[in-house]
Amino acid sequence: MVLTISIGLLAGFFGGITGAGGGVVAIPLMVALLKLDQHAAHGISLVALVFTGLAGAMTYAVNGSVDLIASVLMASAAVVTARRGAHFAHSLPGWKLKRAFGGYLLVVSLLMLLKPYLGTPQALTAGAARVLVLLATGTVAGFTSGMMGVGGGAIMIPAMVLLAGFDQHLAQGTSLLVMVPAGGTGAYAHWKLGNMRTAVLPGMVTGVLLGSFAGSSTAHVLPDAALRSIFAALLIWTGVRYLRTRRPAAADQLRRNVDR
């Protein structure tokens, strides 16, 4: 239980301070330390994301950093595609899902490192174009969330900042709120598919709630450059390891499929 709470704390803190969920931290730790298979780790991560989003979004909302209308637009698209993402993940063998997750981690780390240099192009601050951007963002983020077991903040936040004219804190708070319905939809799909280990949930949820509150509170007072670099380095190291996952021998694969 202590180990599970600790994983939740780290994931919740990362999710709260970046607005990007916390699955990129929780999933590798659950696989490595709790010895969960990749599919189960994705399902459990999505349950935790619901609580990360709730705790984080409430804290951001107190500071006026949540756009409710944008959240509804993105969530309305994300809940449709999150289920599809979960089913797609379930169709992949564990080694392929690990490689896909490793690639996702590298993309996230690259976005984190490039964040100060992306600039601010002409933003779509109003009108139908802005609505379409938010709906498209929710569509992609929802599928990614369901497949990868993450919040989708790595997609939503850059899109909101660069294309919809959001400042960084507003984008992070809005992203966290979208994760509640999107993560819940993906988690339910994974549960129906058998990708859930309920014994892990109490500790994860407890840790995530505490970590999310601490991370979201810290986000408004702490410069994020050094923290972003540390997390990016961690994600690169983990992502490379996942990309190097070997395809199991035919006999091992058959046994694992039977076990599942």
TISE-156926 format. One record per residue (C-alpha): residue number from 0; z, x, y. Coordinates in Angstrom, 2 decimals, decimal comma, always signed. Each point is the difference from the previous one (the first is absolute). Layout:
# TISE-156926
PT  koldren        z        x        y
PT      NUM        Z        X        Y
...
//
This chain:
# TISE-156926
PT  koldren        z        x        y
PT        0    +0,00    +0,00    +0,00
PT        1    +0,87    +2,81    +2,45
PT        2    -3,36    +1,67    -0,63
PT        3    -1,86    -3,26    +0,48
PT        4    +1,83    -0,73    +3,27
PT        5    -0,79    +3,52    +1,22
PT        6    -3,70    -0,51    -0,68
PT        7    +0,15    -3,29    +1,88
PT        8    +1,76    +1,68    +2,94
PT        9    -2,69    +2,66    +0,33
PT       10    -2,82    -2,50    -0,35
PT       11    +1,57    -2,44    +2,44
PT       12    +0,70    +2,69    +2,60
PT       13    -3,57    +1,30    -0,19
PT       14    -1,39    -3,53    +0,18
PT       15    +2,17    -0,96    +2,93
PT       16    -0,67    +3,10    +2,07
PT       17    -3,78    +0,00    -0,54
PT       18    -0,75    -3,69    -0,51
PT       19    -2,05    +0,99    -3,05
PT       20    +2,16    -1,54    -2,71
PT       21    +1,60    +2,59    -2,24
PT       22    -1,91    -0,33    -3,24
PT       23    -1,54    +3,44    +0,47
PT       24    +3,54    +1,37    -0,40
PT       25    +1,45    -2,51    -2,47
PT       26    -2,79    +0,01    -2,59
PT       27    -0,08    +3,76    -0,75
PT       28    +3,82    +0,08    -0,14
PT       29    +0,21    -2,97    -2,36
PT       30    -2,60    +1,54    -2,31
PT       31    +1,62    +3,46    +0,07
PT       32    +3,71    -0,87    +0,01
PT       33    +0,23    -3,47    -1,55
PT       34    -2,78    +0,71    -2,51
PT       35    -1,86    -3,22    +0,78
PT       36    -3,67    -0,35    -0,80
PT       37    -2,37    -0,07    +2,98
PT       38    -0,75    -3,73    -0,18
PT       39    +3,69    -0,99    -0,05
PT       40    +0,75    +2,33    +2,92
PT       41    -2,70    -1,73    +2,06
PT       42    +1,41    -3,44    -0,78
PT       43    +3,59    +0,97    +0,85
PT       44    -1,13    +1,75    +3,17
PT       45    -1,59    -3,23    +1,24
PT       46    +3,27    -1,91    -0,51
PT       47    +1,79    +2,69    +2,00
PT       48    -2,66    -0,26    +2,72
PT       49    +0,90    -3,62    +0,63
PT       50    +3,52    +1,10    +0,96
PT       51    -1,27    +3,05    +1,89
PT       52    -2,18    -2,32    +2,04
PT       53    +2,77    -2,52    +0,64
PT       54    +2,63    +2,51    +1,07
PT       55    -2,44    +2,16    +1,94
PT       56    -1,81    -2,82    +1,78
PT       57    +3,26    -1,61    +1,14
PT       58    +1,16    +3,29    +1,49
PT       59    -3,34    +0,55    +1,75
PT       60    +0,02    -3,61    +1,22
PT       61    +3,35    +0,54    +1,73
PT       62    -1,75    +2,72    +2,02
PT       63    -2,97    -2,29    +0,74
PT       64    -2,34    +1,93    -2,30
PT       65    -1,52    -2,74    -2,18
PT       66    -3,16    -2,03    +0,74
PT       67    +0,45    -3,26    -1,93
PT       68    -3,57    -1,27    +0,48
PT       69    -1,53    +3,27    -1,22
PT       70    +2,38    -0,03    -2,96
PT       71    -1,11    -3,50    -1,00
PT       72    -3,68    +0,92    +0,26
PT       73    +0,32    +3,13    -2,13
PT       74    +2,37    -1,61    -2,50
PT       75    -2,31    -2,99    -0,53
PT       76    -2,68    +2,39    -1,25
PT       77    +2,35    +2,41    -1,78
PT       78    +1,59    -2,62    -2,27
PT       79    -3,45    -0,85    -1,39
PT       80    -1,02    +3,55    -0,81
PT       81    +3,41    +1,33    -1,10
PT       82    -0,21    -1,99    -3,22
PT       83    -3,47    +1,38    -0,69
PT       84    +1,27    +3,52    +0,58
PT       85    +2,84    -0,51    -2,47
PT       86    -2,40    -1,22    -2,68
PT       87    -2,34    +2,91    +0,63
PT       88    +2,89    +2,46    -0,38
PT       89    +1,02    -1,67    -3,25
PT       90    -3,52    +0,46    -1,36
PT       91    +0,19    +3,78    +0,44
PT       92    +1,61    +2,29    -2,58
PT       93    +3,09    +1,80    +1,26
PT       94    -1,71    +3,37    +0,46
PT       95    -2,76    -1,51    +2,15
PT       96    +2,53    -1,89    +2,10
PT       97    +1,92    +3,23    +0,54
PT       98    -3,13    +1,77    +1,19
PT       99    -0,85    -2,87    +2,33
PT      100    +3,53    +0,08    +1,39
PT      101    -0,27    +3,77    +0,50
PT      102    -3,17    -0,46    +2,02
PT      103    +1,70    -2,69    +2,07
PT      104    +2,90    +2,34    +0,76
PT      105    -2,41    +2,67    +1,28
PT      106    -1,72    -2,52    +2,27
PT      107    +3,37    -1,16    +1,38
PT      108    +1,14    +3,58    +0,61
PT      109    -3,25    +0,80    +1,80
PT      110    +0,41    -3,03    +2,28
PT      111    +3,58    +1,03    +0,76
PT      112    -1,05    +3,54    +0,96
PT      113    -2,98    -1,15    +2,09
PT      114    +1,93    -2,72    +1,80
PT      115    +0,61    +2,02    +3,23
PT      116    -3,69    +0,94    +0,22
PT      117    -1,68    -3,33    -0,65
PT      118    +0,01    -1,05    +3,64
PT      119    -0,34    -3,59    +1,14
PT      120    -3,56    -1,37    -0,04
PT      121    -0,96    -3,20    +1,80
PT      122    +2,41    -2,55    -1,43
PT      123    -0,87    -3,61    -0,77
PT      124    +2,98    -1,50    +1,79
PT      125    -1,07    -3,65    -0,09
PT      126    -2,51    -2,52    -1,27
PT      127    -1,81    -0,65    -3,25
PT      128    -0,72    +3,69    -0,61
PT      129    +3,72    +0,78    -0,05
PT      130    +0,64    -2,87    -2,42
PT      131    -2,73    +1,28    -2,32
PT      132    +1,45    +3,52    +0,10
PT      133    +3,44    -1,30    -0,96
PT      134    -1,37    -2,17    -2,80
PT      135    -2,08    +2,87    -1,38
PT      136    +3,00    +2,31    +0,22
PT      137    +2,17    -2,47    -1,90
PT      138    -2,69    -0,40    -2,66
PT      139    -0,19    +3,73    -0,72
PT      140    +3,74    +0,58    +0,33
PT      141    +0,82    -2,87    -2,36
PT      142    -2,25    +1,30    -2,77
PT      143    +1,36    +3,52    +0,46
PT      144    +3,56    -1,32    -0,08
PT      145    -0,49    -1,92    -3,24
PT      146    -1,83    +2,86    -1,70
PT      147    +2,07    +2,96    +1,16
PT      148    +3,41    -1,67    +0,24
PT      149    +0,30    +0,96    +3,67
PT      150    +0,37    -1,88    +3,26
PT      151    -3,44    +0,70    +1,42
PT      152    +1,44    +1,29    +3,25
PT      153    -2,14    +3,13    -0,22
PT      154    -2,99    -2,29    +0,51
PT      155    +1,47    -2,63    +2,32
PT      156    +1,68    +2,30    +2,52
PT      157    -3,03    +2,19    +0,89
PT      158    -2,21    -3,11    +0,20
PT      159    +2,42    -1,78    +2,33
PT      160    +0,49    +3,05    +2,23
PT      161    -3,61    +1,18    +0,18
PT      162    -1,90    -3,29    -0,11
PT      163    +2,35    -2,74    +1,18
PT      164    +1,84    +1,74    +2,86
PT      165    +3,51    +0,04    -1,50
PT      166    +2,51    +2,67    +0,93
PT      167    +1,49    +1,94    -2,92
PT      168    +3,34    -1,82    -0,27
PT      169    -1,59    -3,44    +0,29
PT      170    -2,50    +0,90    -2,73
PT      171    +2,78    +1,24    -2,30
PT      172    +2,17    -3,08    +0,48
PT      173    -2,94    -2,36    -0,52
PT      174    -1,05    +1,91    -3,11
PT      175    +3,48    -0,37    -1,50
PT      176    -0,06    -3,76    +0,50
PT      177    -3,40    -0,32    -1,74
PT      178    +1,45    +1,83    -3,01
PT      179    +2,35    -2,88    -0,78
PT      180    -2,60    -2,59    -1,13
PT      181    -2,51    +2,63    -1,18
PT      182    +2,59    +1,89    -2,05
PT      183    +1,44    -3,22    -1,39
PT      184    -3,42    -1,16    -1,16
PT      185    -0,78    +3,34    -1,62
PT      186    +3,43    +0,17    -1,62
PT      187    -0,38    -3,48    -1,50
PT      188    -3,41    +0,94    -1,43
PT      189    +1,43    +3,17    -1,56
PT      190    +2,92    -1,99    -1,43
PT      191    -2,40    -2,46    -1,61
PT      192    -1,90    +2,95    -1,46
PT      193    +3,20    +1,49    -1,47
PT      194    +0,24    +2,91    +2,44
PT      195    +3,64    -0,48    +0,94
PT      196    +3,35    +1,47    -1,12
PT      197    +2,63    -2,36    +1,40
PT      198    +2,93    +2,28    -0,87
PT      199    -1,15    +2,43    +2,71
PT      200    -0,28    -2,60    +2,76
PT      201    +3,66    -0,40    +1,13
PT      202    +0,43    +3,70    +0,75
PT      203    -3,43    +0,33    +1,62
PT      204    +0,48    -3,03    +2,24
PT      205    +3,47    +1,14    +1,09
PT      206    -1,25    +3,45    +0,90
PT      207    -3,12    -1,29    +1,71
PT      208    +1,93    -2,41    +2,24
PT      209    +2,34    +2,74    +1,18
PT      210    -2,76    +2,57    +0,40
PT      211    -2,34    -2,37    +1,83
PT      212    +2,63    -0,90    +2,56
PT      213    +0,80    +3,69    +0,62
PT      214    -3,66    +1,01    +0,19
PT      215    -1,03    -2,85    +2,30
PT      216    +2,92    +0,71    +2,34
PT      217    -0,82    +3,71    +0,08
PT      218    -3,70    -0,60    +0,69
PT      219    +0,66    -1,02    +3,59
PT      220    +2,03    +3,10    +0,90
PT      221    -1,39    +2,85    -2,14
PT      222    -3,19    +1,99    +0,74
PT      223    -2,06    -0,27    -3,16
PT      224    -2,12    +3,18    +0,09
PT      225    +2,22    +2,19    -2,20
PT      226    +0,92    -2,83    -2,35
PT      227    -3,66    -0,97    -0,35
PT      228    -0,94    +3,57    -0,92
PT      229    +2,75    +0,25    -2,63
PT      230    -0,99    -3,28    -1,61
PT      231    -3,69    +0,93    +0,10
PT      232    +0,73    +3,26    -1,81
PT      233    +1,98    -1,90    -2,64
PT      234    -2,80    -2,52    -0,46
PT      235    -2,64    +2,72    -0,33
PT      236    +2,02    +1,79    -2,68
PT      237    +0,58    -3,24    -1,90
PT      238    -3,57    -1,18    +0,44
PT      239    -1,46    +3,21    -1,39
PT      240    +2,29    -0,25    -3,03
PT      241    -1,10    -3,58    -0,64
PT      242    -3,68    +0,87    +0,37
PT      243    +0,45    +2,62    -2,71
PT      244    +1,24    -2,62    -2,49
PT      245    -1,74    +0,64    -3,30
PT      246    -1,76    -2,61    -2,03
PT      247    +2,11    -0,54    -3,14
PT      248    -1,37    +0,53    -3,46
PT      249    -1,42    -3,10    -1,68
PT      250    +2,98    -0,35    -2,39
PT      251    +2,53    +0,26    +2,82
PT      252    -1,91    -2,52    +2,09
PT      253    -0,12    -2,49    -2,88
PT      254    +3,74    +0,33    -0,55
PT      255    +0,76    -0,57    +3,68
PT      256    -2,23    -3,07    +0,11
PT      257    +1,86    -1,41    -3,01
PT      258    +3,36    +0,74    +1,66
PT      259    -1,07    -1,83    +3,14
//
